[in-house]
Amino acid sequence: MADVEAALDAAGLTNPAVREYVRKYADLTGAERIEVVSPADDARLIQEALEAGELMPAGEGRYYSRSYHKDTARSEERTIVASNDEKDKGVYNNWRPASEMVPMLEDRMRGASQGKTMYVIPYLMAPPGNELAPWATGVQVTDTRTVVLHILRMARVGAEHLNDAGDQFVRAVHVTGDLENLGQGTPEDQRYFVTVGDERTILHFGSSYGGNALLGKIAHGLRQGAYDGWASKKFLAEQYMLIGIHDKETGKDYHICGGFPSASGKTNLAMMLAPDVLGERYHVSFYGDDIAWLWVDESTGKLMGMNPEFGVFGVAKDTNENTNPTALHSVDPGSGAIFTNIAYNPTTQEVWWEGRTPEPPADVTGWLDWKGNPISERTPEQAGEPWAHPNSRFTTTLDNVPNIAKDYNAATGVPIDAIIFGGRTRDREPLIRAIHDLAEGVYDGLTLGAEATSAAEGKEGLLRYDPMSNRPFMAYGEGDYAQHYLDIVGAAKDQPIFAHVNWFQRGEDGRFLWPGYRDNLRPLLWLLQLKNGEVKGRETPVGILPTKEELNLEGVDITPEDLDTILSIDTDRWKQEMGFREEHLQQFDRMPDAIWEAHRRVAKALEDDQA
């Protein structure tokens, strides 16, 4: 058995509660060795992983890893929020009683790390000294070295974050299990990924990939963070990107955060640069692409935000010089980035993924697909299969992002001027519509979605609703969540403006009407001007739209007809949508009256618009 005390002493990890927790799970899992990790261990662990074949070199200072082929993404159906109070049950959180889940997970973990090293990772999901640091401290234990290397890029790691935390830290336990014999996708599936909200404990068994294994990220940063924010009545933990916009002419800084369902452009927006014609006046800075914690600074009354993460775990697919040059250069040679499940050439140490270039490398000699199979040996039937997994990833630290905000690590966080939601719809949703009213803004976020259902099912235009883009990460009931959101943001003296954006309207011929990418800055600048009272826009039943004259369109290639389309609403389609929204909201217990009143106001305005 491992000598736990000696390992903790050597690392200077003195917190008695932390030591007790590590002893418990070292004993339970049967780990042979204990190692407490700090950033100073990164180079050594990289070398050990290379020697063990867990990583492969991908050029100078970059690395490639391949996960088990059935272990490549989050598994929502195996992801549970547990607690000791059934009132925490929501529609989306797969709630189960803690009394059932904790013994089940500990039974699966018992003895599962025999012969392995248990790595102990003390971490902080906040800038040091931040007001929310008491809820941001945690200790993850894991039996997988590559998981450690990802966490070193994604979180602030070090014993100094925990020694004075007392008992107030998240206990995050990750045990990989025998991946080839867990029955993934069968009725005998052994995997479970459980966040026990009211015990501040995370127990994940049966994966070594992504958010299933990097427990500070989604499990703590979103699920546990959301539960803590609600229980403390102190903050919101949201799946939001966060950017800064600096106006060089006026010297003013603005900050915008917001939620986007999967495949709705969140990462590209978060890492956006200004269009060339606007670059002399505006600079866009990156804070985060995935999580934001929001709270009100009681001394100023301002709504504040920060990114609790320390890195980026980005989707590689379709990342290139046109779509996201910022992301591409955050994984430049020498960055220490780790690629996972992309195509790899061990001879040349090159990497490739779909969308990296218009066509894959012409010479397939030496290239392996994401499963490690030679591309050159593919049969004609396999020729069209992707080289990289669609959920292939890159992991890099925030300091590698070329336009990282200078104050991203500031303890104070940054003031939030606007909260935006962005779905993916081919019609109905204009380029941008602004909402001044808090309840209507929250209502809009609760009815956020992306197109999912085909006309063949008789519900053309129905969205897969993803409230606030937080559907897979809800930690408690949706009605309580809505009230908490109203309470937190409503306490701010200077209210943020809300808006809904849509980069994905299509013409009848299927083409996108708006160029997107860097040009997405333009509607956001209009939104800030509206908040400042510099423009007025045009009132519609669903919010304020820009006029053509108010949008800065210098250098944009768009026809007058297409511009008219993306700056208008289809009232008939909106009235259809209101019926779907009502069905959606009726699922949730304890939905605040203010949200239903907002729904009725919008529905009546649409009716009056046609009267």
C-alpha positions as CSV (number, residue, x, y, z in Angstrom):
1,M,0.0,0.0,0.0
2,A,1.0,3.6,-0.6
3,D,2.7,5.6,2.1
4,V,0.2,8.4,2.1
5,E,1.6,10.4,4.9
6,A,5.1,10.6,3.5
7,A,3.8,11.7,0.1
8,L,1.7,14.5,1.6
9,D,4.5,15.6,3.9
10,A,7.0,15.8,1.0
11,A,4.5,18.0,-1.0
12,G,3.8,20.3,1.9
13,L,0.1,19.5,1.8
14,T,-0.8,20.2,5.5
15,N,-4.6,20.6,5.5
16,P,-5.8,17.9,7.8
17,A,-9.2,17.6,5.9
18,V,-7.4,17.1,2.6
19,R,-5.1,14.5,4.1
20,E,-8.0,12.5,5.6
21,Y,-9.8,12.6,2.2
22,V,-6.7,11.4,0.3
23,R,-6.1,8.6,2.9
24,K,-9.7,7.4,2.4
25,Y,-9.6,7.1,-1.3
26,A,-6.0,5.7,-1.4
27,D,-7.2,3.0,0.9
28,L,-10.5,2.4,-1.1
29,T,-8.9,2.2,-4.5
30,G,-5.9,0.3,-3.4
31,A,-3.4,2.6,-5.1
32,E,0.2,1.5,-4.9
33,R,1.8,4.9,-4.9
34,I,0.8,8.5,-4.0
35,E,2.1,11.5,-5.8
36,V,1.1,15.1,-5.1
37,V,1.3,17.2,-8.3
38,S,2.4,20.7,-8.9
39,P,3.2,22.7,-12.2
40,A,6.8,21.9,-11.6
41,D,6.1,18.3,-12.4
42,D,4.8,18.9,-15.9
43,A,8.1,18.3,-17.8
44,R,8.9,15.1,-15.9
45,L,5.4,13.7,-16.3
46,I,5.4,14.6,-20.0
47,Q,8.7,12.6,-20.4
48,E,7.3,9.7,-18.4
49,A,4.2,9.7,-20.6
50,L,6.3,9.7,-23.8
51,E,8.4,6.8,-22.5
52,A,5.3,4.9,-21.6
53,G,3.7,5.5,-25.0
54,E,0.8,7.4,-23.5
55,L,1.8,10.5,-25.4
56,M,3.6,10.9,-28.7
57,P,5.5,13.9,-29.9
58,A,3.6,16.2,-32.3
59,G,6.4,18.5,-33.3
60,E,8.4,20.8,-31.0
61,G,6.8,21.1,-27.6
62,R,3.5,19.5,-28.6
63,Y,2.0,16.1,-27.9
64,Y,-0.6,13.7,-29.2
65,S,-2.7,11.2,-27.2
66,R,-5.3,8.7,-28.3
67,S,-8.2,7.6,-26.0
68,Y,-9.9,4.2,-26.0
69,H,-12.1,4.2,-29.1
70,K,-15.4,3.9,-27.0
71,D,-14.3,6.7,-24.7
72,T,-14.4,9.9,-26.8
73,A,-17.0,12.2,-25.4
74,R,-19.3,13.1,-22.5
75,S,-22.0,10.6,-21.8
76,E,-25.1,12.5,-20.7
77,E,-27.2,9.5,-19.9
78,R,-24.5,8.2,-17.5
79,T,-24.0,11.6,-15.8
80,I,-25.9,12.1,-12.6
81,V,-26.5,14.9,-10.1
82,A,-27.1,13.4,-6.7
83,S,-28.1,14.9,-3.4
84,N,-29.9,14.1,-0.1
85,D,-33.0,16.1,-1.0
86,E,-35.4,15.0,-3.8
87,K,-36.5,18.6,-4.3
88,D,-33.2,19.1,-6.2
89,K,-34.6,16.8,-8.9
90,G,-35.0,18.6,-12.3
91,V,-36.0,17.6,-15.8
92,Y,-32.5,17.5,-17.1
93,N,-30.2,16.7,-14.2
94,N,-30.8,12.9,-14.0
95,W,-31.2,13.3,-10.2
96,R,-30.6,10.3,-8.0
97,P,-30.4,10.1,-4.2
98,A,-26.9,10.3,-2.7
99,S,-27.7,7.3,-0.5
100,E,-27.9,5.2,-3.7
101,M,-25.1,6.7,-5.8
102,V,-22.2,7.1,-3.3
103,P,-22.1,3.5,-2.2
104,M,-22.5,2.3,-5.8
105,L,-19.6,4.4,-7.0
106,E,-17.4,3.5,-4.1
107,D,-18.1,-0.1,-4.7
108,R,-17.0,0.2,-8.4
109,M,-13.8,2.1,-7.3
110,R,-12.9,-0.4,-4.6
111,G,-9.5,-1.9,-5.5
112,A,-9.7,-0.5,-9.0
113,S,-6.3,1.3,-8.8
114,Q,-4.2,-1.6,-7.6
115,G,-0.7,-1.4,-9.0
116,K,-1.2,2.2,-10.1
117,T,-0.1,5.7,-8.9
118,M,-2.8,7.9,-7.3
119,Y,-2.0,11.4,-8.4
120,V,-3.3,14.1,-6.0
121,I,-4.0,17.4,-7.7
122,P,-4.9,20.4,-5.5
123,Y,-6.5,23.0,-7.7
124,L,-8.3,26.4,-7.8
125,M,-11.1,27.2,-10.2
126,A,-10.8,31.0,-9.9
127,P,-8.2,33.7,-10.1
128,P,-6.2,33.7,-6.8
129,G,-7.9,36.0,-4.2
130,N,-11.2,36.0,-6.0
131,E,-14.3,36.5,-3.9
132,L,-15.6,33.1,-5.0
133,A,-12.4,31.2,-4.2
134,P,-14.0,29.4,-1.2
135,W,-16.3,27.6,-3.6
136,A,-13.5,27.2,-6.2
137,T,-11.0,25.1,-4.3
138,G,-10.8,21.4,-4.9
139,V,-8.6,18.3,-4.8
140,Q,-8.8,15.7,-7.6
141,V,-7.3,12.3,-7.3
142,T,-6.8,10.3,-10.5
143,D,-5.0,7.1,-11.5
144,T,-4.2,8.3,-15.1
145,R,-1.1,10.3,-15.9
146,T,-2.5,11.9,-19.1
147,V,-5.4,13.3,-17.1
148,V,-2.9,15.0,-14.8
149,L,-1.2,16.6,-17.8
150,H,-4.5,18.0,-19.1
151,I,-5.5,19.3,-15.6
152,L,-2.1,21.1,-15.4
153,R,-3.2,23.0,-18.5
154,M,-6.8,23.6,-17.5
155,A,-6.6,24.6,-13.8
156,R,-4.5,26.5,-11.3
157,V,-2.7,23.7,-9.5
158,G,-0.8,23.8,-6.2
159,A,-0.9,22.9,-2.5
160,E,-0.9,26.6,-1.6
161,H,-4.6,26.8,-2.8
162,L,-5.7,24.2,-0.2
163,N,-3.6,24.5,2.9
164,D,-5.8,27.2,4.4
165,A,-9.1,26.0,3.0
166,G,-10.1,24.0,6.0
167,D,-12.9,21.6,5.1
168,Q,-14.3,23.8,2.4
169,F,-13.0,22.1,-0.8
170,V,-14.5,19.9,-3.4
171,R,-13.6,16.2,-3.2
172,A,-13.1,15.0,-6.8
173,V,-12.4,11.3,-7.3
174,H,-11.6,9.9,-10.7
175,V,-11.0,6.2,-11.2
176,T,-10.5,5.1,-14.8
177,G,-11.5,1.5,-14.6
178,D,-10.9,-1.3,-17.1
179,L,-12.1,0.7,-20.2
180,E,-12.3,-2.3,-22.5
181,N,-14.6,-4.2,-20.2
182,L,-17.1,-1.6,-18.9
183,G,-19.9,-2.4,-21.3
184,Q,-20.2,1.1,-22.8
185,G,-23.5,1.6,-24.5
186,T,-25.0,-1.7,-23.2
187,P,-27.5,-2.4,-20.4
188,E,-24.5,-3.6,-18.3
189,D,-22.7,-0.3,-18.7
190,Q,-20.6,0.2,-15.5
191,R,-19.7,3.9,-16.1
192,Y,-21.1,6.6,-13.8
193,F,-20.2,10.3,-13.5
194,V,-21.8,11.6,-10.4
195,T,-21.7,15.0,-8.7
196,V,-23.1,14.9,-5.2
197,G,-24.1,18.6,-4.9
198,D,-24.9,18.9,-1.2
199,E,-21.9,16.9,-0.2
200,R,-19.5,18.7,-2.5
201,T,-18.2,15.4,-3.8
202,I,-17.6,14.3,-7.4
203,L,-17.2,10.6,-8.1
204,H,-16.4,9.6,-11.7
205,F,-15.8,6.0,-12.8
206,G,-15.2,4.5,-16.2
207,S,-13.5,7.1,-18.5
208,S,-10.2,8.9,-19.0
209,Y,-11.5,11.5,-21.5
210,G,-12.4,15.2,-21.3
211,G,-15.0,16.3,-18.9
212,N,-15.5,12.8,-17.6
213,A,-12.0,12.8,-16.2
214,L,-11.0,16.5,-15.8
215,L,-13.3,17.0,-12.8
216,G,-12.4,20.7,-12.2
217,K,-13.8,21.5,-15.6
218,I,-17.5,20.6,-16.0
219,A,-18.2,18.6,-12.9
220,H,-16.9,21.3,-10.5
221,G,-16.9,24.4,-12.8
222,L,-20.5,23.9,-13.9
223,R,-22.5,21.3,-12.0
224,Q,-21.0,21.7,-8.5
225,G,-20.4,25.4,-9.1
226,A,-24.1,25.9,-10.0
227,Y,-25.3,24.0,-6.9
228,D,-22.9,26.0,-4.7
229,G,-24.0,29.3,-6.2
230,W,-27.6,28.5,-5.6
231,A,-27.1,27.1,-2.1
232,S,-25.0,30.1,-1.1
233,K,-27.3,32.6,-2.9
234,K,-24.0,34.1,-4.0
235,F,-23.3,33.4,-7.7
236,L,-24.1,31.8,-11.0
237,A,-22.0,29.1,-12.7
238,E,-22.8,29.1,-16.5
239,Q,-21.6,27.5,-19.7
240,Y,-20.7,31.0,-21.1
241,M,-17.9,32.4,-23.2
242,L,-16.5,35.7,-22.0
243,I,-14.8,38.4,-24.1
244,G,-13.6,42.0,-23.8
245,I,-14.0,44.8,-26.4
246,H,-11.7,47.8,-26.1
247,D,-12.6,50.9,-28.0
248,K,-9.3,52.6,-28.7
249,E,-11.0,55.9,-29.7
250,T,-12.9,56.4,-26.5
251,G,-10.7,54.3,-24.2
252,K,-13.7,52.4,-22.9
253,D,-13.7,48.7,-22.1
254,Y,-16.7,46.4,-22.4
255,H,-17.3,42.8,-21.4
256,I,-19.8,40.4,-22.9
257,C,-20.6,36.8,-21.8
258,G,-23.1,34.4,-23.2
259,G,-24.3,30.9,-23.8
260,F,-24.5,29.0,-27.1
261,P,-25.7,25.4,-27.5
262,S,-23.3,22.9,-29.1
263,A,-22.3,23.8,-32.7
264,S,-23.7,27.3,-32.4
265,G,-20.4,29.2,-32.7
266,K,-19.4,29.9,-29.1
267,T,-15.7,29.1,-29.3
268,N,-15.2,31.0,-32.6
269,L,-17.0,34.0,-31.1
270,A,-15.0,33.8,-27.9
271,M,-11.7,33.8,-29.8
272,M,-12.8,36.3,-32.5
273,L,-10.6,39.0,-33.8
274,A,-11.9,42.4,-35.1
275,P,-12.5,42.6,-38.8
276,D,-9.5,44.2,-40.6
277,V,-11.4,47.4,-41.4
278,L,-12.4,47.8,-37.7
279,G,-9.1,46.7,-36.2
280,E,-7.6,50.1,-35.8
281,R,-10.4,51.1,-33.5
282,Y,-11.4,47.9,-31.7
283,H,-9.5,45.2,-30.0
284,V,-11.2,42.0,-28.9
285,S,-9.7,40.1,-26.0
286,F,-10.3,36.5,-24.8
287,Y,-11.2,35.6,-21.3
288,G,-12.8,32.2,-21.8
289,D,-14.7,30.0,-24.2
290,D,-16.6,27.7,-22.0
291,I,-17.4,28.7,-18.4
292,A,-18.2,31.9,-16.5
293,W,-19.0,32.5,-12.9
294,L,-21.1,35.6,-12.3
295,W,-21.7,37.5,-9.0
296,V,-22.6,41.0,-7.8
297,D,-19.8,43.0,-6.2
298,E,-21.5,44.3,-3.1
299,S,-19.1,47.2,-2.8
300,T,-19.9,48.6,-6.3
301,G,-23.2,46.9,-7.1
302,K,-21.8,45.7,-10.4
303,L,-22.4,42.3,-12.0
304,M,-19.0,40.7,-12.3
305,G,-17.7,37.7,-14.2
306,M,-14.6,35.5,-14.4
307,N,-13.5,32.4,-16.2
308,P,-12.7,29.8,-13.6
309,E,-10.6,27.8,-16.0
310,F,-6.9,28.2,-16.7
311,G,-6.9,26.7,-20.2
312,V,-8.8,25.8,-23.3
313,F,-10.1,22.3,-24.1
314,G,-11.2,23.1,-27.7
315,V,-12.8,21.1,-30.4
316,A,-10.3,20.7,-33.2
317,K,-12.8,20.0,-36.0
318,D,-13.1,22.9,-38.5
319,T,-10.5,25.0,-36.7
320,N,-8.4,26.8,-39.3
321,E,-6.9,30.1,-40.2
322,N,-10.2,31.4,-41.5
323,T,-12.6,30.1,-38.8
324,N,-10.4,30.6,-35.7
325,P,-6.8,31.7,-36.2
326,T,-6.6,32.5,-32.5
327,A,-7.3,28.9,-31.5
328,L,-4.9,27.7,-34.2
329,H,-2.0,29.8,-32.9
330,S,-2.7,28.9,-29.2
331,V,-1.4,25.4,-30.1
332,D,1.7,26.6,-32.0
333,P,5.0,24.7,-31.6
334,G,6.4,25.2,-28.2
335,S,3.0,25.7,-26.6
336,G,3.0,22.4,-24.7
337,A,-0.5,21.7,-26.2
338,I,-1.9,18.2,-26.2
339,F,-4.0,17.0,-29.1
340,T,-6.4,14.1,-28.6
341,N,-8.0,11.8,-31.2
342,I,-6.9,13.6,-34.3
343,A,-5.0,12.1,-37.2
344,Y,-1.3,11.7,-36.6
345,N,1.8,10.9,-38.6
346,P,4.4,9.4,-36.3
347,T,7.1,9.7,-38.9
348,T,6.8,13.4,-39.5
349,Q,5.0,14.2,-36.1
350,E,2.3,16.1,-38.1
351,V,-1.3,16.3,-37.0
352,W,-4.5,16.9,-39.0
353,W,-8.2,17.1,-38.6
354,E,-11.2,17.7,-40.8
355,G,-11.4,21.3,-41.7
356,R,-7.7,22.0,-40.8
357,T,-7.1,22.4,-44.6
358,P,-9.6,22.1,-47.4
359,E,-8.4,18.6,-48.3
360,P,-6.5,16.0,-46.2
361,P,-2.8,15.5,-47.0
362,A,-2.4,14.1,-50.5
363,D,0.4,11.7,-49.5
364,V,-1.2,9.4,-46.9
365,T,2.1,7.6,-46.2
366,G,2.6,7.1,-42.5
367,W,-0.7,8.8,-41.5
368,L,-2.8,7.1,-38.8
369,D,-6.5,7.9,-38.1
370,W,-7.8,8.6,-34.6
371,K,-8.0,4.9,-33.8
372,G,-4.4,4.4,-34.8
373,N,-5.2,2.6,-38.1
374,P,-3.1,3.4,-41.2
375,I,-5.0,5.6,-43.7
376,S,-3.0,3.9,-46.6
377,E,-4.6,0.6,-45.7
378,R,-8.2,1.7,-45.9
379,T,-10.6,-0.2,-48.1
380,P,-12.7,1.7,-50.7
381,E,-15.7,1.4,-48.3
382,Q,-13.6,3.1,-45.6
383,A,-12.4,5.9,-47.8
384,G,-15.0,8.4,-46.7
385,E,-14.5,7.9,-43.0
386,P,-13.1,10.8,-41.0
387,W,-9.4,10.8,-40.2
388,A,-10.0,12.6,-36.8
389,H,-12.9,11.9,-34.4
390,P,-15.6,14.7,-34.6
391,N,-15.0,15.4,-30.9
392,S,-11.2,15.5,-31.2
393,R,-9.6,18.1,-29.0
394,F,-6.7,20.4,-28.2
395,T,-5.7,21.4,-24.7
396,T,-3.6,24.5,-24.1
397,T,-3.2,27.2,-21.4
398,L,-4.8,30.6,-21.5
399,D,-1.4,32.2,-21.7
400,N,-0.9,30.6,-25.1
401,V,-4.0,32.4,-26.6
402,P,-2.6,35.3,-28.7
403,N,-5.3,37.8,-27.7
404,I,-5.7,36.7,-24.0
405,A,-7.0,39.6,-21.9
406,K,-4.2,41.2,-19.8
407,D,-6.5,41.1,-16.7
408,Y,-7.8,37.5,-17.1
409,N,-6.3,36.5,-13.8
410,A,-7.4,39.6,-11.9
411,A,-8.9,38.7,-8.5
412,T,-11.7,41.3,-9.0
413,G,-13.1,39.7,-12.2
414,V,-14.5,42.1,-14.8
415,P,-17.8,44.0,-15.0
416,I,-20.4,42.5,-17.3
417,D,-22.1,44.8,-19.8
418,A,-24.1,42.3,-21.8
419,I,-25.4,38.7,-21.7
420,I,-26.1,37.2,-25.1
421,F,-27.6,33.9,-26.2
422,G,-27.1,32.4,-29.6
423,G,-28.9,29.5,-31.1
424,R,-28.7,27.9,-34.5
425,T,-31.8,28.5,-36.6
426,R,-32.2,28.9,-40.4
427,D,-35.1,31.3,-40.1
428,R,-37.2,33.3,-37.6
429,E,-34.2,34.5,-35.5
430,P,-32.7,37.8,-36.8
431,L,-29.0,38.6,-36.6
432,I,-29.5,40.2,-33.2
433,R,-32.4,41.3,-31.1
434,A,-31.8,43.2,-27.8
435,I,-33.8,42.9,-24.6
436,H,-33.8,45.5,-21.8
437,D,-36.1,43.7,-19.4
438,L,-34.5,41.3,-17.0
439,A,-37.3,38.8,-16.9
440,E,-37.7,38.8,-20.7
441,G,-33.9,38.3,-21.0
442,V,-33.9,35.3,-18.6
443,Y,-37.0,34.0,-20.4
444,D,-35.2,34.2,-23.7
445,G,-32.3,32.2,-22.2
446,L,-34.6,29.6,-20.8
447,T,-36.0,29.1,-24.3
448,L,-32.6,29.0,-26.1
449,G,-32.2,26.2,-28.6
450,A,-30.9,24.9,-31.9
451,E,-32.7,23.1,-34.7
452,A,-33.0,19.4,-34.1
453,T,-36.3,18.0,-35.4
454,S,-37.1,17.2,-39.0
455,A,-40.2,18.1,-40.8
456,A,-40.9,14.4,-41.3
457,E,-41.8,14.3,-37.6
458,G,-44.5,16.9,-38.1
459,K,-42.8,19.6,-36.1
460,E,-40.8,21.6,-38.5
461,G,-38.9,24.4,-36.7
462,L,-39.0,22.8,-33.3
463,L,-35.8,23.4,-31.4
464,R,-33.9,21.2,-29.0
465,Y,-34.1,23.6,-26.1
466,D,-31.0,24.1,-24.1
467,P,-31.8,26.6,-21.3
468,M,-28.9,29.1,-21.0
469,S,-26.8,26.4,-22.9
470,N,-26.7,24.7,-19.5
471,R,-29.0,21.7,-20.2
472,P,-26.4,19.0,-19.7
473,F,-25.0,20.8,-16.6
474,M,-28.1,21.6,-14.6
475,A,-27.5,20.8,-10.9
476,Y,-30.9,21.5,-9.5
477,G,-34.5,22.2,-10.6
478,E,-35.0,24.5,-13.6
479,G,-37.7,26.6,-11.9
480,D,-35.4,27.2,-8.9
481,Y,-32.6,28.0,-11.4
482,A,-34.7,30.6,-13.1
483,Q,-35.5,32.3,-9.8
484,H,-31.9,32.2,-8.7
485,Y,-30.8,33.8,-12.0
486,L,-33.4,36.6,-11.6
487,D,-32.2,37.2,-8.0
488,I,-28.4,37.3,-8.8
489,V,-28.6,39.5,-11.9
490,G,-31.5,41.5,-10.4
491,A,-29.3,42.6,-7.5
492,A,-27.0,44.5,-9.8
493,K,-27.4,48.3,-9.8
494,D,-26.2,48.6,-13.4
495,Q,-28.2,45.9,-15.3
496,P,-26.6,44.2,-18.3
497,I,-28.4,44.3,-21.5
498,F,-29.6,40.9,-22.9
499,A,-29.6,39.9,-26.5
500,H,-30.2,36.9,-28.8
501,V,-27.9,36.4,-31.8
502,N,-28.1,34.1,-34.8
503,W,-25.2,33.7,-37.3
504,F,-27.0,30.9,-39.2
505,Q,-29.9,32.3,-41.1
506,R,-30.0,30.7,-44.6
507,G,-31.5,31.6,-47.9
508,E,-33.9,29.4,-49.8
509,D,-30.8,28.1,-51.7
510,G,-29.3,26.9,-48.4
511,R,-26.4,29.4,-48.2
512,F,-25.7,31.4,-45.1
513,L,-26.9,35.0,-45.3
514,W,-24.4,36.5,-42.8
515,P,-20.6,36.0,-43.3
516,G,-20.0,35.4,-39.6
517,Y,-16.7,34.8,-37.8
518,R,-14.9,38.2,-37.4
519,D,-17.9,40.1,-38.7
520,N,-19.9,38.9,-35.7
521,L,-18.2,41.8,-33.8
522,R,-20.4,44.3,-35.7
523,P,-23.8,43.4,-34.1
524,L,-22.1,43.3,-30.7
525,L,-20.9,46.8,-31.2
526,W,-24.4,47.9,-32.0
527,L,-25.6,46.2,-28.8
528,L,-23.2,48.2,-26.7
529,Q,-24.2,51.4,-28.5
530,L,-27.8,50.6,-27.7
531,K,-27.0,50.1,-24.1
532,N,-25.2,53.5,-24.1
533,G,-28.1,55.2,-25.7
534,E,-26.2,56.0,-28.9
535,V,-28.6,54.2,-31.2
536,K,-32.3,53.4,-30.8
537,G,-33.0,50.4,-33.1
538,R,-36.4,49.3,-34.2
539,E,-38.9,47.9,-31.7
540,T,-40.4,44.4,-32.5
541,P,-42.5,42.1,-30.4
542,V,-39.4,40.0,-29.6
543,G,-36.9,42.7,-28.9
544,I,-35.1,45.7,-30.5
545,L,-33.4,45.1,-33.9
546,P,-30.8,47.3,-35.5
547,T,-31.7,49.4,-38.5
548,K,-29.5,49.0,-41.5
549,E,-28.1,52.5,-40.9
550,E,-27.1,51.7,-37.4
551,L,-25.0,48.6,-38.2
552,N,-21.4,49.3,-39.2
553,L,-21.2,47.2,-42.4
554,E,-18.0,48.7,-43.9
555,G,-16.4,45.9,-45.9
556,V,-19.2,43.4,-45.5
557,D,-20.2,41.5,-48.6
558,I,-24.0,41.2,-48.2
559,T,-26.9,42.0,-50.6
560,P,-29.6,44.5,-49.5
561,E,-32.1,41.7,-49.8
562,D,-30.2,39.4,-47.5
563,L,-29.7,42.2,-45.0
564,D,-33.4,42.9,-45.0
565,T,-34.0,39.2,-44.2
566,I,-31.6,39.0,-41.2
567,L,-32.9,42.3,-39.8
568,S,-36.6,41.2,-39.7
569,I,-38.8,38.7,-37.9
570,D,-41.4,36.3,-39.4
571,T,-44.4,36.8,-37.1
572,D,-46.2,33.6,-38.2
573,R,-43.1,31.5,-37.4
574,W,-42.7,33.3,-34.1
575,K,-46.3,32.6,-33.1
576,Q,-45.7,28.9,-33.9
577,E,-42.5,29.1,-31.7
578,M,-44.5,30.5,-28.8
579,G,-46.6,27.3,-28.6
580,F,-43.4,25.2,-28.5
581,R,-42.0,27.5,-25.8
582,E,-45.1,27.1,-23.6
583,E,-44.8,23.3,-23.8
584,H,-41.1,23.5,-23.0
585,L,-41.6,25.7,-19.9
586,Q,-44.6,23.7,-18.6
587,Q,-42.2,20.8,-17.9
588,F,-40.5,22.6,-15.0
589,D,-41.8,22.9,-11.5
590,R,-41.7,26.2,-9.6
591,M,-41.1,28.3,-12.7
592,P,-41.3,31.9,-11.4
593,D,-44.4,34.0,-12.2
594,A,-42.1,36.6,-13.7
595,I,-41.0,34.2,-16.5
596,W,-44.6,33.3,-17.3
597,E,-45.5,37.0,-17.4
598,A,-42.7,37.6,-19.8
599,H,-44.0,34.7,-22.0
600,R,-47.5,36.2,-22.1
601,R,-46.1,39.7,-22.9
602,V,-44.2,38.4,-25.9
603,A,-47.1,36.3,-27.1
604,K,-49.5,39.2,-26.8
605,A,-47.1,41.6,-28.6
606,L,-46.9,39.1,-31.5
607,E,-50.7,38.9,-31.7
608,D,-51.1,42.7,-31.6
609,D,-48.4,43.0,-34.3
610,Q,-50.7,41.1,-36.7
611,A,-53.9,42.8,-35.6
